[in-house]
Amino acid sequence: MPFDFRRFDIYRKVPKDLTQPTYTGAIISICCCLFILFLFLSELTGFITTEVVNELYVDDPDKDSGGKIDVSLNISLPNLHCELVGLDIQDEMGRHEVGHIDNSMKIPLNSGAGCRFEGQFSINKEGGQQSDVVGAF
């Protein structure tokens, strides 16, 4: 008596003449297909869309800086007019400057269609906390 390996098949085929389609099975199949389509499209949308993040977190590598971090920015924005570019500075010590303009320059690019922003400033650093620079880019 030879050993039949096919008896371990858990997905056995049922002949078509022994099966019968039902409305309940059709409704469940259609709902499952619609749910799969919804999941696929939502994941595809999440993959394709871009998220614009306009925060820059700074960590101080020099512990002997006296609690200040010197920051220099040189950012080119080729499709943004200079009048729309601004800089807000906020740190954990409570400093909040809106529209910071000291030691900063806006240089028009592409006949005024773009802008290069250059700036230098210092931010406070508190031990174990982060400072952030928020720009209206």
DSSP file with accessible surface (Angstrom, degrees, kcal/mol):
  #  RESIDUE AA STRUCTURE BP1 BP2  ACC     N-H-->O    O-->H-N    N-H-->O    O-->H-N    TCO  KAPPA ALPHA  PHI   PSI    X-CA   Y-CA   Z-CA
    1    1 A M              0   0  228      0, 0.0     2,-0.1     0, 0.0     0, 0.0   0.000 360.0 360.0 360.0 110.5    0.0    0.0    0.0
    2    2 A P        -     0   0  124      0, 0.0     2,-0.4     0, 0.0     0, 0.0  -0.373 360.0-106.9 -75.7 150.8    1.8    3.2   -1.2
    3    3 A F        -     0   0  131     -2,-0.1     2,-0.8     1,-0.0     0, 0.0  -0.628  28.0-145.6 -78.4 126.2    1.8    6.4    0.8
    4    4 A D    >   -     0   0   74     -2,-0.4     3,-1.1     1,-0.2     4,-0.1  -0.846  12.2-170.7 -99.3 108.9   -0.5    9.0   -0.7
    5    5 A F  G >  S+     0   0  156     -2,-0.8     3,-1.6     1,-0.2    -1,-0.2   0.733  76.2  76.1 -69.3 -22.6    1.0   12.5   -0.1
    6    6 A R  G >  S+     0   0  189      1,-0.3     3,-1.8     2,-0.2    -1,-0.2   0.703  74.3  78.1 -67.6 -14.7   -2.1   14.2   -1.4
    7    7 A R  G <  S+     0   0  149     -3,-1.1    -1,-0.3     1,-0.3    -2,-0.1   0.669  84.5  63.9 -73.0  -9.8   -4.1   13.5    1.8
    8    8 A F  G <  S+     0   0  126     -3,-1.6     2,-0.6    -4,-0.1    -1,-0.3   0.443  73.4 117.6 -87.1   0.4   -2.2   16.4    3.5
    9    9 A D    <   -     0   0   75     -3,-1.8     3,-0.3     1,-0.2    -3,-0.0  -0.562  40.3-178.4 -71.9 113.1   -3.8   18.9    1.1
   10   10 A I  S    S+     0   0  136     -2,-0.6     2,-0.5     1,-0.2    -1,-0.2   0.586  75.5  62.3 -89.5 -11.1   -5.9   21.2    3.2
   11   11 A Y  S    S+     0   0  175      2,-0.0    -1,-0.2     0, 0.0     2,-0.1  -0.544  77.7 179.3-108.7  67.6   -7.2   23.2    0.2
   12   12 A R        -     0   0  167     -2,-0.5     2,-0.4    -3,-0.3    -2,-0.0  -0.373  27.9-117.5 -73.8 144.7   -9.0   20.4   -1.5
   13   13 A K        -     0   0  186     -2,-0.1    -1,-0.1     1,-0.0    -2,-0.0  -0.674  20.5-152.9 -83.9 133.2  -10.8   21.1   -4.8
   14   14 A V        -     0   0   90     -2,-0.4     5,-0.1     2,-0.0    -1,-0.0  -0.916  27.1-111.3-104.6 130.4  -14.6   20.6   -4.8
   15   15 A P    >   -     0   0   68      0, 0.0     3,-1.8     0, 0.0     4,-0.4  -0.267  23.1-120.8 -59.8 145.8  -16.0   19.8   -8.2
   16   16 A K  G >  S+     0   0  183      1,-0.3     3,-1.2     2,-0.2    -2,-0.0   0.817 110.8  61.2 -58.4 -33.5  -18.2   22.5   -9.8
   17   17 A D  G 3  S+     0   0  138      1,-0.2    -1,-0.3     3,-0.0    -3,-0.0   0.670 102.2  53.0 -73.5  -9.5  -21.2   20.3  -10.0
   18   18 A L  G <  S+     0   0  126     -3,-1.8     2,-0.3     2,-0.0    -1,-0.2   0.462  98.6  77.6-100.5  -2.7  -21.2   19.9   -6.1
   19   19 A T    <   -     0   0   75     -3,-1.2     0, 0.0    -4,-0.4     0, 0.0  -0.749  58.9-163.8-106.7 156.5  -21.1   23.7   -5.4
   20   20 A Q        -     0   0  167     -2,-0.3     2,-0.1     2,-0.0    -3,-0.0  -0.973  18.0-130.2-140.8 122.7  -24.0   26.1   -5.5
   21   21 A P        -     0   0  124      0, 0.0     2,-0.3     0, 0.0     3,-0.0  -0.451  27.0-166.3 -72.1 146.0  -23.8   29.9   -5.6
   22   22 A T     >  -     0   0   81     -2,-0.1     4,-1.9     1,-0.1     5,-0.1  -0.888  32.2-120.3-128.9 161.5  -25.9   31.9   -3.1
   23   23 A Y  H  > S+     0   0  205     -2,-0.3     4,-2.6     2,-0.2     5,-0.2   0.887 114.6  54.3 -66.7 -37.2  -26.9   35.5   -2.7
   24   24 A T  H  > S+     0   0   98      1,-0.2     4,-2.5     2,-0.2     5,-0.2   0.933 108.8  47.7 -63.0 -44.5  -25.2   35.6    0.7
   25   25 A G  H  > S+     0   0   29      1,-0.2     4,-2.4     2,-0.2    -1,-0.2   0.892 112.0  50.5 -63.4 -38.4  -21.9   34.4   -0.8
   26   26 A A  H  X S+     0   0   45     -4,-1.9     4,-2.6     2,-0.2    -2,-0.2   0.920 110.9  48.4 -66.9 -41.9  -22.2   36.9   -3.6
   27   27 A I  H  X S+     0   0  104     -4,-2.6     4,-2.7     2,-0.2     5,-0.2   0.934 112.8  47.9 -64.7 -43.9  -22.8   39.8   -1.2
   28   28 A I  H  X S+     0   0  100     -4,-2.5     4,-2.4    -5,-0.2    -1,-0.2   0.923 112.5  49.5 -62.9 -41.8  -19.9   38.8    1.0
   29   29 A S  H  X S+     0   0   71     -4,-2.4     4,-2.3    -5,-0.2    -2,-0.2   0.927 112.3  46.9 -63.7 -43.3  -17.6   38.5   -2.0
   30   30 A I  H  X S+     0   0  105     -4,-2.6     4,-2.6     2,-0.2     5,-0.2   0.930 112.6  49.7 -66.1 -42.8  -18.6   41.9   -3.3
   31   31 A C  H  X S+     0   0   74     -4,-2.7     4,-2.4     1,-0.2    -2,-0.2   0.912 111.2  49.6 -62.6 -41.5  -18.2   43.5    0.1
   32   32 A C  H  X S+     0   0   67     -4,-2.4     4,-2.5    -5,-0.2    -1,-0.2   0.918 111.0  49.0 -63.5 -43.1  -14.7   41.9    0.5
   33   33 A C  H  X S+     0   0   86     -4,-2.3     4,-2.3     2,-0.2    -2,-0.2   0.915 112.4  48.2 -64.1 -41.3  -13.7   43.2   -3.0
   34   34 A L  H  X S+     0   0  110     -4,-2.6     4,-2.6     2,-0.2    -2,-0.2   0.905 111.9  49.8 -65.3 -39.4  -14.9   46.7   -2.2
   35   35 A F  H  X S+     0   0  120     -4,-2.4     4,-2.6     2,-0.2    -2,-0.2   0.917 110.8  49.2 -65.4 -41.7  -13.1   46.7    1.1
   36   36 A I  H  X S+     0   0  111     -4,-2.5     4,-2.5     2,-0.2    -2,-0.2   0.920 111.6  49.6 -63.4 -42.1   -9.8   45.5   -0.5
   37   37 A L  H  X S+     0   0   91     -4,-2.3     4,-2.7     2,-0.2     5,-0.2   0.927 110.6  50.4 -62.9 -42.4  -10.2   48.2   -3.1
   38   38 A F  H  X S+     0   0  133     -4,-2.6     4,-2.5     2,-0.2     5,-0.2   0.931 111.9  47.3 -61.0 -46.5  -10.8   50.8   -0.4
   39   39 A L  H  X S+     0   0   76     -4,-2.6     4,-2.2     2,-0.2     5,-0.2   0.926 112.9  49.1 -62.1 -42.9   -7.7   49.7    1.5
   40   40 A F  H  X S+     0   0  128     -4,-2.5     4,-2.5    -5,-0.2    -2,-0.2   0.942 113.3  45.6 -62.7 -46.9   -5.5   49.7   -1.6
   41   41 A L  H  X S+     0   0   83     -4,-2.7     4,-2.7     1,-0.2    -1,-0.2   0.892 112.4  50.7 -67.8 -37.1   -6.6   53.2   -2.7
   42   42 A S  H  X S+     0   0   47     -4,-2.5     4,-2.2    -5,-0.2    -1,-0.2   0.912 113.2  45.6 -68.3 -39.0   -6.2   54.6    0.8
   43   43 A E  H  X S+     0   0  141     -4,-2.2     4,-1.8    -5,-0.2    -2,-0.2   0.902 113.2  50.4 -68.0 -38.8   -2.7   53.2    1.1
   44   44 A L  H  X S+     0   0   70     -4,-2.5     4,-2.4    -5,-0.2     5,-0.2   0.923 110.6  49.5 -65.0 -41.5   -1.8   54.4   -2.4
   45   45 A T  H  X S+     0   0   83     -4,-2.7     4,-2.4     1,-0.2    -2,-0.2   0.922 110.7  49.8 -63.2 -43.6   -3.1   57.9   -1.6
   46   46 A G  H  < S+     0   0   51     -4,-2.2    -1,-0.2     1,-0.2    -2,-0.2   0.843 113.0  47.8 -63.9 -31.7   -1.0   58.0    1.6
   47   47 A F  H  < S+     0   0  174     -4,-1.8    -2,-0.2    -5,-0.1    -1,-0.2   0.891 115.2  43.4 -75.6 -38.7    2.0   56.9   -0.4
   48   48 A I  H  < S+     0   0  111     -4,-2.4    -2,-0.2    -5,-0.1    -3,-0.2   0.881  95.8  85.4 -78.7 -38.7    1.6   59.4   -3.2
   49   49 A T  S  < S-     0   0   89     -4,-2.4     2,-0.3    -5,-0.2     0, 0.0  -0.323  71.0-138.4 -69.0 146.3    0.8   62.5   -1.2
   50   50 A T        -     0   0  128      2,-0.0     2,-0.5    -2,-0.0    -1,-0.1  -0.794   4.8-143.5-104.0 149.0    3.6   64.6    0.2
   51   51 A E        -     0   0  168     -2,-0.3     2,-0.6     2,-0.0    -2,-0.0  -0.953   9.7-146.8-114.1 123.8    3.7   66.1    3.6
   52   52 A V        -     0   0  126     -2,-0.5     2,-0.5     2,-0.0    -2,-0.0  -0.813  14.7-170.8 -93.0 119.9    5.3   69.5    4.0
   53   53 A V        -     0   0  100     -2,-0.6    -2,-0.0     1,-0.1     0, 0.0  -0.954   9.0-175.7-112.3 124.3    7.0   69.9    7.4
   54   54 A N        +     0   0   79     -2,-0.5    81,-1.1     2,-0.0     2,-0.4  -0.194  49.4  99.6-115.7  41.3    8.2   73.4    8.2
   55   55 A E  E     -A  134   0A  82     79,-0.2     2,-0.5    77,-0.0    79,-0.2  -0.972  49.7-162.0-125.3 144.7   10.0   72.8   11.5
   56   56 A L  E     -A  133   0A  81     77,-1.6    77,-1.9    -2,-0.4     2,-0.5  -0.986   8.8-155.7-126.8 116.3   13.7   72.4   12.1
   57   57 A Y  E     -A  132   0A 122     -2,-0.5     2,-0.4    75,-0.2    75,-0.2  -0.827  10.5-159.9 -95.8 132.8   14.9   70.8   15.4
   58   58 A V  E     -A  131   0A  25     73,-1.8    73,-1.0    -2,-0.5     2,-0.4  -0.930   7.2-167.3-117.4 132.0   18.3   71.7   16.5
   59   59 A D        -     0   0  108     -2,-0.4    71,-0.1    71,-0.1    66,-0.0  -0.948  25.0-123.0-117.6 140.6   20.4   69.7   19.0
   60   60 A D        -     0   0   15     -2,-0.4     9,-0.0     1,-0.2     5,-0.0  -0.710  24.3-179.2 -88.9 111.1   23.6   71.2   20.5
   61   61 A P  S    S+     0   0  122      0, 0.0     2,-0.8     0, 0.0    -1,-0.2   0.736  72.0  70.7 -78.3 -20.0   26.7   69.1   19.9
   62   62 A D    >   -     0   0   85      1,-0.1     3,-0.9     2,-0.0    -2,-0.0  -0.844  59.5-175.2-101.6 107.1   28.9   71.6   21.8
   63   63 A K  T 3  S+     0   0  157     -2,-0.8     3,-0.4     1,-0.2     4,-0.2   0.641  79.9  62.4 -76.7 -13.1   28.1   71.4   25.5
   64   64 A D  T 3   +     0   0  147      1,-0.2    -1,-0.2     2,-0.1    -2,-0.0   0.086  69.3 106.1 -98.9  24.5   30.5   74.3   26.4
   65   65 A S  S X  S-     0   0   37     -3,-0.9     3,-0.7     1,-0.0    -1,-0.2   0.436  91.5-113.2 -87.0   2.0   28.5   76.9   24.3
   66   66 A G  T 3   -     0   0   74     -3,-0.4    -2,-0.1     1,-0.2     3,-0.1   0.773  69.3 -58.0  75.5  24.8   27.1   78.7   27.3
   67   67 A G  T 3  S+     0   0   33      1,-0.3    58,-3.0    -4,-0.2     2,-0.4   0.586 113.0 108.1  83.1   7.6   23.5   77.7   26.6
   68   68 A K  E <   -D  124   0B  92     -3,-0.7     2,-0.5    56,-0.2    -1,-0.3  -0.928  51.4-157.2-119.5 145.3   23.4   79.3   23.2
   69   69 A I  E     -D  123   0B  14     54,-2.6    54,-2.3    -2,-0.4     2,-0.5  -0.987  14.1-141.5-120.2 123.8   23.3   77.7   19.7
   70   70 A D  E     -D  122   0B 133     -2,-0.5     2,-0.4    52,-0.2    52,-0.2  -0.755  22.1-167.6 -84.1 127.4   24.5   79.7   16.7
   71   71 A V  E     -D  121   0B  13     50,-3.3    50,-2.2    -2,-0.5     2,-0.4  -0.958  10.2-171.6-120.8 132.3   22.4   78.9   13.7
   72   72 A S  E     -D  120   0B  86     -2,-0.4     2,-0.4    48,-0.2    48,-0.2  -0.993   8.4-166.3-121.9 129.6   23.1   79.9   10.1
   73   73 A L  E     +D  119   0B  24     46,-3.2    46,-2.0    -2,-0.4     2,-0.3  -0.927  18.3 169.5-116.6 140.1   20.5   79.4    7.4
   74   74 A N  E     +D  118   0B 104     -2,-0.4     2,-0.5    44,-0.2    44,-0.2  -0.769  19.4 167.0-145.4  95.7   20.9   79.5    3.6
   75   75 A I  E     -D  117   0B  51     42,-2.8    42,-3.1    -2,-0.3     2,-0.5  -0.950  23.5-153.6-120.7 128.0   17.8   78.2    1.9
   76   76 A S  E     -D  116   0B  70     -2,-0.5    40,-0.2    40,-0.2    -2,-0.0  -0.884   9.5-176.4-100.7 127.6   16.8   78.6   -1.7
   77   77 A L  E >   -D  115   0B  32     38,-3.7    38,-2.5    -2,-0.5     3,-1.4  -0.849   2.0-175.1-121.7  89.4   13.1   78.6   -2.5
   78   78 A P  T 3  S+     0   0   66      0, 0.0    -1,-0.1     0, 0.0    38,-0.1   0.691  80.4  37.9 -67.0 -18.5   12.9   78.7   -6.3
   79   79 A N  T 3  S+     0   0  148     36,-0.1     2,-0.4    35,-0.1    35,-0.2   0.089  98.5  87.0-120.6  24.7    9.1   79.0   -6.6
   80   80 A L  S <  S-     0   0   39     -3,-1.4    -3,-0.2    35,-0.1     5,-0.1  -0.987  73.5-125.2-130.8 125.2    8.3   81.3   -3.6
   81   81 A H    >   -     0   0   85     -2,-0.4     3,-1.7     1,-0.1     4,-0.4  -0.354  22.8-120.9 -66.7 148.5    8.3   85.1   -3.8
   82   82 A a  G >  S+     0   0   18     32,-0.4     3,-1.2    30,-0.3    -1,-0.1   0.798 108.8  64.6 -63.3 -30.0   10.5   86.8   -1.2
   83   83 A E  G 3  S+     0   0  148      1,-0.3    -1,-0.3     3,-0.0    -2,-0.0   0.699 101.2  52.5 -70.1 -13.2    7.6   88.8    0.3
   84   84 A L  G <  S+     0   0  105     -3,-1.7     2,-0.4     2,-0.0    -1,-0.3   0.543  90.4  94.9 -94.4  -7.6    6.1   85.4    1.5
   85   85 A V    <   +     0   0    4     -3,-1.2     2,-0.3    -4,-0.4    52,-0.2  -0.689  47.8 151.5 -91.2 133.2    9.3   84.2    3.2
   86   86 A G        -     0   0   19     50,-0.5    50,-1.3    -2,-0.4     2,-0.4  -0.949  32.9-132.8-150.5 171.5    9.6   84.9    7.0
   87   87 A L  E     -B  135   0A   2     -2,-0.3    13,-2.8    13,-0.2     2,-0.4  -0.990  12.5-172.3-137.5 125.8   11.3   83.4   10.0
   88   88 A D  E     -B  134   0A  44     46,-2.6    46,-1.8    -2,-0.4     2,-0.5  -0.963  10.8-157.9-113.5 136.7    9.8   82.7   13.5
   89   89 A I  E     +BC 133  97A   0      8,-2.5     8,-3.1    -2,-0.4     2,-0.3  -0.957  16.9 167.4-118.0 131.5   12.1   81.7   16.3
   90   90 A Q  E     +BC 132  96A  81     42,-1.5    42,-1.4    -2,-0.5     2,-0.3  -0.999   5.4 178.2-142.8 136.3   10.8   79.8   19.4
   91   91 A D    >   -     0   0    7      4,-2.1     3,-1.3    -2,-0.3    40,-0.1  -0.845  43.2-104.5-132.8 174.0   12.7   78.0   22.1
   92   92 A E  T 3  S+     0   0  108     32,-0.3    39,-0.1    -2,-0.3    33,-0.1   0.634 110.8  70.5 -73.9 -13.5   11.9   76.1   25.3
   93   93 A M  T 3  S-     0   0  105     31,-0.1    -1,-0.3     2,-0.1    32,-0.1   0.460 121.6 -97.4 -83.1  -2.5   13.0   79.0   27.5
   94   94 A G  S <  S+     0   0   66     -3,-1.3     2,-0.3     1,-0.3    -2,-0.1   0.383  77.1 140.4 105.9  -4.9   10.0   81.1   26.4
   95   95 A R        +     0   0   54      2,-0.0    -4,-2.1    29,-0.0    -1,-0.3  -0.566  20.6 171.8 -73.1 131.9   11.6   83.2   23.7
   96   96 A H  E     -C   90   0A 105     -2,-0.3     2,-0.5    -6,-0.2    -6,-0.2  -0.877   6.5-179.5-144.5 108.8    9.2   83.6   20.7
   97   97 A E  E     -C   89   0A  63     -8,-3.1    -8,-2.5    -2,-0.3     2,-0.5  -0.942  10.2-159.7-112.0 125.2   10.2   86.0   17.9
   98   98 A V  S    S+     0   0  109     -2,-0.5   -10,-0.2   -10,-0.2    -2,-0.0  -0.889  76.3   8.5-104.3 129.8    7.8   86.4   15.0
   99   99 A G  S    S-     0   0   40     -2,-0.5    -1,-0.2   -12,-0.4   -11,-0.2   0.913  80.7-161.6  71.1  44.2    9.2   87.9   11.8
  100  100 A H        +     0   0   17    -13,-2.8   -13,-0.2    -3,-0.4    -1,-0.2  -0.385  22.9 162.7 -61.3 125.8   12.8   87.8   12.8
  101  101 A I    >   +     0   0  126     -2,-0.1     3,-1.2   -15,-0.1    -1,-0.2   0.481  29.9 116.0-125.7  -8.4   14.8   90.1   10.5
  102  102 A D  T 3  S-     0   0  106      1,-0.3    18,-0.4    17,-0.0     3,-0.1  -0.444  93.1  -0.8 -65.8 135.8   18.1   90.8   12.3
  103  103 A N  T 3  S+     0   0  125      1,-0.2    17,-1.6    -2,-0.1     2,-0.3   0.854 108.7 120.3  54.2  37.9   21.1   89.4   10.4
  104  104 A S  E <   -E  119   0B  28     -3,-1.2     2,-0.3    15,-0.2    15,-0.3  -0.970  41.6-168.0-132.8 150.5   18.9   88.1    7.6
  105  105 A M  E     -E  118   0B 104     13,-3.3    13,-2.6    -2,-0.3     2,-0.5  -0.991  12.8-152.3-136.1 144.6   18.7   88.8    3.9
  106  106 A K  E     -E  117   0B  93     -2,-0.3    11,-0.2    11,-0.2   -24,-0.0  -0.978  16.4-169.7-115.9 119.1   16.1   87.9    1.2
  107  107 A I  E     -E  116   0B  45      9,-2.9     9,-2.6    -2,-0.5    -2,-0.0  -0.934  20.9-127.1-113.7 117.7   17.7   87.6   -2.3
  108  108 A P  E     -E  115   0B  87      0, 0.0     2,-0.3     0, 0.0     7,-0.3  -0.350  26.8-166.5 -63.7 142.1   15.3   87.4   -5.3
  109  109 A L  E  >> +E  114   0B  44      5,-2.2     5,-2.6     1,-0.2     4,-0.5  -0.896  60.8  17.9-123.0 156.5   15.9   84.4   -7.7
  110  110 A N  T >45S-     0   0  105     -2,-0.3     3,-1.6     1,-0.2    -1,-0.2   0.916 134.6 -49.9  52.4  51.8   14.6   83.7  -11.2
  111  111 A S  T 345S-     0   0  139      1,-0.3    -1,-0.2    -3,-0.2    -2,-0.0   0.881 113.4 -46.7  56.6  39.4   13.5   87.3  -11.9
  112  112 A G  T 345S+     0   0   32     -3,-0.3   -30,-0.3     2,-0.1    -1,-0.3   0.405 117.7 107.4  89.2  -4.2   11.6   87.6   -8.6
  113  113 A A  T <<5S+     0   0   42     -3,-1.6     2,-0.2    -4,-0.5    -3,-0.2   0.721  84.1  29.0 -79.5 -18.6    9.8   84.2   -8.9
  114  114 A G  E   <S- E   0 109B   0     -5,-2.6    -5,-2.2   -35,-0.2   -32,-0.4  -0.734  70.2-144.3-131.6-178.9   12.0   82.7   -6.2
  115  115 A a  E     -DE  77 108B   0    -38,-2.5   -38,-3.7    -7,-0.3     2,-0.5  -0.998   7.2-151.8-152.0 142.3   13.9   83.6   -3.1
  116  116 A R  E     -DE  76 107B  77     -9,-2.6    -9,-2.9    -2,-0.3     2,-0.5  -0.986  20.3-157.9-112.9 124.8   17.1   82.7   -1.3
  117  117 A F  E     +DE  75 106B   2    -42,-3.1   -42,-2.8    -2,-0.5     2,-0.4  -0.897  11.9 180.0-107.5 126.7   16.9   83.4    2.4
  118  118 A E  E     +DE  74 105B  52    -13,-2.6   -13,-3.3    -2,-0.5     2,-0.3  -0.988  13.0 153.8-124.3 136.2   20.1   83.8    4.5
  119  119 A G  E     -DE  73 104B   4    -46,-2.0   -46,-3.2    -2,-0.4     2,-0.4  -0.994  26.6-157.8-160.2 153.8   20.1   84.4    8.2
  120  120 A Q  E     +D   72   0B 118    -17,-1.6     2,-0.3   -18,-0.4   -48,-0.2  -0.999  27.8 142.9-134.1 137.0   22.2   84.1   11.3
  121  121 A F  E     -D   71   0B  14    -50,-2.2   -50,-3.3    -2,-0.4     2,-0.4  -0.972  38.8-119.3-161.1 169.2   20.8   84.0   14.9
  122  122 A S  E     -D   70   0B  39     -2,-0.3     2,-0.3   -52,-0.2   -52,-0.2  -0.936  21.9-163.8-117.9 142.1   21.4   82.4   18.3
  123  123 A I  E     -D   69   0B   0    -54,-2.3   -54,-2.6    -2,-0.4     2,-0.2  -0.920  25.5-107.6-123.8 151.7   18.8   80.3   20.2
  124  124 A N  E     -D   68   0B  39     -2,-0.3     2,-0.5   -56,-0.2   -32,-0.3  -0.501  28.1-153.8 -75.0 146.0   18.8   79.3   23.8
  125  125 A K        -     0   0   27    -58,-3.0     2,-0.4    -2,-0.2     5,-0.1  -0.983   6.3-166.7-125.1 123.2   19.5   75.7   24.7
  126  126 A E    >   -     0   0   84     -2,-0.5     3,-2.1     3,-0.1   -34,-0.1  -0.901  39.8 -93.0-105.8 139.4   18.1   74.1   27.9
  127  127 A G  T 3  S+     0   0   68     -2,-0.4     3,-0.1     1,-0.3    -1,-0.0  -0.247 106.4   3.6 -56.1 127.1   19.6   70.8   28.9
  128  128 A G  T 3  S+     0   0   88      1,-0.3     2,-0.3    -3,-0.0    -1,-0.3   0.510 112.2  99.1  80.0   3.8   17.7   67.8   27.6
  129  129 A Q    <   -     0   0   80     -3,-2.1     2,-0.3     0, 0.0    -1,-0.3  -0.837  65.2-126.1-121.5 164.5   15.2   69.9   25.6
  130  130 A Q        -     0   0  103     -2,-0.3     2,-0.3    -3,-0.1   -38,-0.2  -0.772  10.1-149.3-107.9 150.0   15.0   70.9   22.0
  131  131 A S  E     -A   58   0A   2    -73,-1.0   -73,-1.8    -2,-0.3     2,-0.4  -0.869  17.1-155.0-108.2 151.7   14.7   74.3   20.4
  132  132 A D  E     -AB  57  90A  19    -42,-1.4   -42,-1.5    -2,-0.3     2,-0.5  -0.968  12.0-151.9-132.9 147.9   12.8   74.7   17.1
  133  133 A V  E     -AB  56  89A   6    -77,-1.9   -77,-1.6    -2,-0.4     2,-0.5  -0.977  15.5-163.6-114.5 121.1   13.0   77.2   14.3
  134  134 A V  E     -AB  55  88A  30    -46,-1.8   -46,-2.6    -2,-0.5     2,-0.4  -0.939   6.7-170.4-111.7 122.7    9.7   77.6   12.5
  135  135 A G  E     - B   0  87A   2    -81,-1.1     2,-1.3    -2,-0.5   -48,-0.2  -0.876  27.3-134.7-113.0 146.0    9.8   79.3    9.1
  136  136 A A              0   0   52    -50,-1.3   -50,-0.5    -2,-0.4   -49,-0.0  -0.598 360.0 360.0 -92.9  70.6    6.9   80.4    7.0
  137  137 A F              0   0   85     -2,-1.3   -52,-0.1   -52,-0.2    -2,-0.1  -0.748 360.0 360.0 -93.0 360.0    8.3   78.9    3.8
